[in-house]
Amino acid sequence: MKTSSKVLAMLLALTLSVSVWAQTRKFPEQSKVGWLQVTVFPLATIDGNPARFSAGGRIFDTSNRLVIPATLSGSVAVRYELDQGGQIRRAWILLPAEIEAARR
């Protein structure tokens, strides 16, 4: 493979990886935005109001990886989804751009 072909292939790969990284995440329509603070898991607060995670409740970071609740400190901006019992089923930690989009 010629050097120019290798450079072109590397640039194409970089372009594709950047475009995938820049995609916005899709959240369930019924999800809400708030400030989450985990106290002693499964207990938490959302916007200062008492909340609780459901059995199997999950928190995702900005890369959609699972977060161990004990590693969170302070309040974080999230989109969250409640189950039928009003407990937190899923929460996604938001990127700054996602916080701005939620304000609109």
N, C-alpha and C positions, 0 to 999 in steps of 0.2 A: 504494500500500500504506500503510495507516495505521501510525502510530508504534508502537502496541501490537502490531500484527502483526509488525512488523520486530523488535521486542524479543523476542517469542515465538519467532520463527524463529532469532534469534541464540542464545537460551537452549537451544533444541533442538539446534542445531548444536554448541554447547559441551558439552552433556550427552553427545551421541553421541561426540564426539572424546575426552572424558575416559574414557568406558567402553571405547573401543577401546584407549586408552593403558594402561588398568589391566588388560587381559587378560594372563593368564600365558602364557608361551611353552611350547610342547610340545617335548620333547626325545625323541630315540629311546630306547626302553626299554633298549637295551644300552649307553647312554652312561654314563660314570663321572664322578665329581666329584673334582677335585684342584686343586692350585696349579701353574699353568703359568708358566714363565720361559723366554722365548726368548733363547737365547744368540747364536749366529750362524745365522740362518735358513739351512737347515731344521733346525738342531740346537736342542734345547730340553731342559728338565727338567720332569718332572711329579712333584711331591712329593719333589724332590731326586734322582730317578732319571733317568738319561739317556733321552732320547726323540728322535724324529726325525719331521718332517712328511713325509707321502707327497707324491709328485708331484701337484700340484694341491690340496694340503692348504690348508684355509681357516680363518681366525679371524673370528668375528663379534662385534661389540660388543653392548652391551645393547639396541640398537635394531635388531639383526640386519643391520647394515651391515658390509661387509667391512673388515677392519683390515689395514693394512700392518704386517707383523711388526716392522719396524725402529722403529715408533712406540711399541711397548710397552716400558715400563721396570719393572723389579722383577717380583715375582710377582703374578699375578692369579688369582682364583678362577674356575674354568671347569668346564663340563661338556664332556667330550671323547669322541670316537668314534674307535676304532682300525679300521684296515683289516685284511685277512686276514694281512698281513705284520707286524702289530703296530705299524705307524706311525700317527701322528695323521692322521686324515682330515679331521675337523672339530672345532673348539673354539668354544664360546660363552662369552663373558665374562658372569659372573653378576651380577645385581642383588642387593642385600642381602636382599631377601625370598626370592629363589631360593636363596641360600646357606642361609638359615634353613630353608626347605622341604627342602633336601637333607639337612640334619642330622637330620630326623625320620625 
